[in-house]
């Protein structure tokens, strides 16, 4: 069997994208998904994303971590699948699609995608860190030595010791200016540092606002893979109109032989 696939990246967060509107891809084959994502024996990616038809929205997004298991929402993956849907002619310049955490709306202009995230009403603010769910669970911790920190070692320890088997994504943050922060992220499922994490920078933006590290309702995030922005509105105890914006790019396409 031949499986057409497309490689995408959004600020260095890379994905295999598959058009499964004809239901030809064996998406429940965990080993196959993991092999696609394997950087030594496969295509190599932080995750694999399947685009399928949906009865009431433009399309469905199904996201798999690099370990082959279906996972929670991926912000950069969401931006990449919007670009992919436009490439396929499924959408034009705006869309509403279904993901695991509900309906997302987005707009695309050239290679820039603005993705509306789900509302957030619950933040846990602790002395040394914040915890919130922006479609995926995130630990946000400010550090003074972001450039030199061992993200994999420290991130893995926090992910396992504090959050157990379910885990969480661990974000380390340093402040550059009033509205700009640098972020490095350890991602569960990938079990490594990724160059960027969309739900992660969204969590950082909200946590920085909530802890008064910024008063800006539009926050700029610098990751190792590139720059993103997050805008939002806070109404009472809920963050709404959360929009994650940044580039998404198709890198290449290929055929997988099974």
C-alpha positions as CSV (number, residue, x, y, z in Angstrom):
1,X,0.0,0.0,0.0
2,X,1.2,3.5,-0.8
3,X,0.4,6.3,1.6
4,X,0.9,9.9,0.4
5,X,2.1,12.2,3.2
6,X,3.2,15.8,3.6
7,X,5.8,17.2,6.0
8,X,5.0,20.5,7.7
9,X,6.7,22.6,10.3
10,X,5.4,25.5,12.5
11,X,8.3,27.4,14.1
12,X,10.4,24.2,14.1
13,X,7.6,22.0,15.6
14,X,7.4,19.4,12.8
15,X,4.6,17.1,11.7
16,X,3.6,14.4,9.2
17,X,0.2,15.4,7.7
18,X,-2.1,12.8,6.0
19,X,-5.3,13.4,4.0
20,X,-7.6,10.7,5.3
21,X,-10.9,11.8,3.8
22,X,-11.1,8.5,2.0
23,X,-10.4,6.6,5.2
24,X,-7.4,4.7,3.6
25,X,-4.9,5.4,6.4
26,X,-4.8,2.8,9.2
27,X,-4.8,5.5,11.9
28,X,-5.2,3.0,14.8
29,X,-1.9,1.3,13.9
30,X,0.2,2.8,16.8
31,X,3.4,1.1,15.6
32,X,3.0,2.6,12.1
33,X,2.3,6.1,13.4
34,X,5.4,5.9,15.7
35,X,7.5,4.6,12.7
36,X,6.4,7.6,10.6
37,X,7.6,9.9,13.4
38,X,10.9,8.0,14.0
39,X,13.8,10.3,13.1
40,X,16.1,7.3,12.4
41,X,13.8,4.8,10.7
42,X,10.9,6.9,9.4
43,X,10.1,10.4,8.1
44,X,10.8,12.0,11.5
45,X,8.4,14.3,13.3
46,X,7.1,15.6,16.7
47,X,3.7,14.2,15.8
48,X,1.4,12.9,13.0
49,X,-1.8,14.6,12.1
50,X,-4.7,13.2,10.2
51,X,-7.3,15.3,8.3
52,X,-10.7,13.8,7.9
53,X,-14.2,14.9,6.9
54,X,-16.6,16.1,9.6
55,X,-20.4,16.3,9.4
56,X,-20.8,19.9,10.5
57,X,-17.3,21.5,10.4
58,X,-14.9,22.0,7.5
59,X,-12.8,19.0,8.7
60,X,-11.6,17.0,11.7
61,X,-8.1,17.1,13.1
62,X,-6.8,13.9,14.8
63,X,-3.4,14.3,16.5
64,X,-0.9,11.6,17.4
65,X,2.3,12.1,19.5
66,X,5.6,10.7,18.2
67,X,5.0,7.6,20.4
68,X,2.1,6.7,18.2
69,X,-0.7,7.4,20.7
70,X,-3.5,9.9,20.1
71,X,-3.0,13.0,22.2
72,X,-4.5,16.2,23.3
73,X,-4.6,19.5,21.3
74,X,-1.5,20.7,19.5
75,X,-1.4,24.4,18.7
76,X,1.3,24.4,16.1
77,X,-0.2,21.3,14.6
78,X,-3.5,23.0,14.5
79,X,-1.9,25.9,12.5
80,X,-0.2,23.4,10.2
81,X,-3.4,21.5,9.4
82,X,-5.1,24.8,8.5
83,X,-2.4,25.4,6.0
84,X,-2.8,21.8,4.8
85,X,-6.6,22.2,4.4
86,X,-6.0,25.3,2.3
87,X,-3.5,23.5,0.2
88,X,-6.0,20.7,-0.4
89,X,-8.7,23.2,-1.3
90,X,-10.9,22.1,1.6
91,X,-11.0,25.7,2.9
92,X,-10.2,29.2,1.6
93,X,-8.9,31.8,4.0
94,X,-10.9,31.0,7.1
95,X,-12.2,27.8,8.7
96,X,-13.9,26.1,11.6
97,X,-12.7,22.6,12.3
98,X,-13.1,19.9,15.0
99,X,-10.2,18.9,17.3
100,X,-10.1,16.7,20.4
101,X,-10.9,19.7,22.6
102,X,-13.7,21.1,20.5
103,X,-14.2,23.5,17.6
104,X,-11.4,25.8,16.6
105,X,-11.6,28.8,14.2
106,X,-8.7,30.0,12.2
107,X,-7.6,32.3,9.4
108,X,-4.8,31.9,6.9
109,X,-2.9,34.6,4.9
110,X,0.1,33.4,2.9
111,X,2.0,31.2,5.3
112,X,0.7,32.9,8.5
113,X,-2.1,31.1,10.5
114,X,-4.0,32.7,13.3
115,X,-5.7,29.9,15.4
116,X,-8.3,30.6,18.0
117,X,-7.7,28.4,21.1
118,X,-10.3,27.2,23.6
119,X,-11.2,29.4,26.6
120,X,-9.2,29.0,29.8
121,X,-10.9,29.6,33.1
122,X,-8.7,27.7,35.6
123,X,-5.1,28.6,36.4
124,X,-3.3,27.2,39.4
125,X,-0.8,29.8,40.6
126,X,2.0,28.4,42.9
127,X,5.0,30.1,44.3
128,X,7.5,28.7,41.8
129,X,5.2,27.8,38.9
130,X,1.8,28.0,37.3
131,X,-0.3,25.1,35.9
132,X,-3.1,25.4,33.3
133,X,-4.7,23.6,30.4
134,X,-4.7,25.3,27.0
135,X,-5.9,22.2,25.1
136,X,-3.0,20.3,26.7
137,X,-1.8,20.5,30.3
138,X,1.2,22.9,30.9
139,X,3.5,23.6,33.7
140,X,5.0,27.1,33.4
141,X,8.1,28.0,35.4
142,X,10.3,31.1,35.2
143,X,14.1,30.6,35.3
144,X,17.1,32.8,35.2
145,X,19.4,30.6,33.1
146,X,17.1,29.6,30.2
147,X,19.9,29.3,27.7
148,X,22.0,26.9,29.8
149,X,19.2,24.9,31.5
150,X,19.1,21.1,30.8
151,X,15.5,21.1,29.5
152,X,15.3,17.4,28.9
153,X,16.7,16.4,32.3
154,X,14.8,18.9,34.4
155,X,11.7,18.8,32.2
156,X,11.5,15.0,32.4
157,X,11.9,15.0,36.1
158,X,9.1,17.5,36.7
159,X,6.9,15.7,34.1
160,X,7.2,12.4,35.8
161,X,7.7,13.2,39.5
162,X,5.0,16.0,39.8
163,X,2.5,14.9,37.2
164,X,2.8,11.1,37.2
165,X,1.8,8.8,34.4
166,X,-0.5,11.3,32.7
167,X,2.3,13.8,32.6
168,X,2.3,17.4,31.5
169,X,4.3,19.6,29.2
170,X,7.0,21.6,31.0
171,X,7.7,25.2,29.9
172,X,10.8,27.2,31.1
173,X,10.5,30.9,30.6
174,X,12.6,34.0,30.8
175,X,11.4,37.6,30.4
176,X,12.9,39.8,27.7
177,X,10.7,42.9,27.9
178,X,7.2,44.0,29.1
179,X,5.5,41.9,26.4
180,X,8.1,39.5,25.2
181,X,9.3,36.2,26.7
182,X,11.7,33.4,25.7
183,X,10.3,29.8,26.1
184,X,11.8,26.3,26.0
185,X,9.5,23.3,26.3
186,X,9.7,19.6,27.2
187,X,6.8,17.8,25.6
188,X,5.2,14.7,26.9
189,X,4.6,12.0,24.2
190,X,7.7,13.3,22.4
191,X,9.6,12.9,25.7
192,X,12.1,15.5,24.6
193,X,12.6,19.2,24.0
194,X,10.8,20.5,21.0
195,X,11.8,23.6,19.1
196,X,8.4,25.1,19.7
197,X,5.0,24.3,21.3
198,X,1.8,26.2,20.4
199,X,-0.3,25.2,23.4
200,X,2.9,25.8,25.5
201,X,3.4,29.4,24.4
202,X,-0.3,30.0,24.9
203,X,0.0,28.8,28.4
204,X,3.0,31.0,29.0
205,X,1.3,34.1,27.7
206,X,-1.7,33.6,30.0
207,X,0.4,32.6,33.0
208,X,2.6,35.7,32.6
209,X,-0.4,38.0,32.4
210,X,-2.1,36.2,35.4
211,X,1.1,36.6,37.6
212,X,1.5,40.2,36.5
213,X,4.8,39.6,34.7
214,X,3.1,41.6,31.8
215,X,0.1,43.9,31.5
216,X,-0.2,43.4,27.7
217,X,-3.1,41.4,26.2
218,X,-0.8,40.5,23.3
219,X,2.3,38.6,24.2
220,X,5.2,37.8,22.0
221,X,7.0,34.5,22.4
222,X,10.4,33.6,21.2
223,X,11.1,29.9,20.8
224,X,14.2,28.1,19.4
225,X,12.2,27.4,16.2
226,X,10.9,31.0,15.7
227,X,8.5,33.7,16.9
228,X,4.8,33.4,17.8
229,X,2.3,35.7,19.4
230,X,-0.7,35.1,21.6
231,X,-3.5,37.7,22.1
232,X,-6.5,37.3,24.4
233,X,-9.2,39.0,26.4
234,X,-9.7,38.4,30.1
235,X,-13.3,38.6,31.3
236,X,-13.7,38.2,35.0
237,X,-11.9,34.9,35.6
238,X,-11.9,33.6,32.1
239,X,-9.5,34.1,29.2
240,X,-11.3,34.2,25.9
241,X,-10.7,35.1,22.3
242,X,-7.3,33.5,22.7
243,X,-5.5,33.6,19.3
244,X,-2.2,31.9,18.6
245,X,-0.5,33.3,15.5
246,X,2.6,32.4,13.5
247,X,4.0,30.8,10.4
248,X,3.2,27.3,9.1
249,X,5.1,25.8,6.2
250,X,4.9,22.8,3.9
251,X,8.4,21.3,3.7
252,X,7.9,18.4,1.3
253,X,5.7,15.6,0.2
254,X,6.3,11.9,-0.3
255,X,5.0,8.4,-0.5
256,X,5.3,5.8,2.3
257,X,5.4,2.2,1.1
258,X,3.7,-0.3,3.4
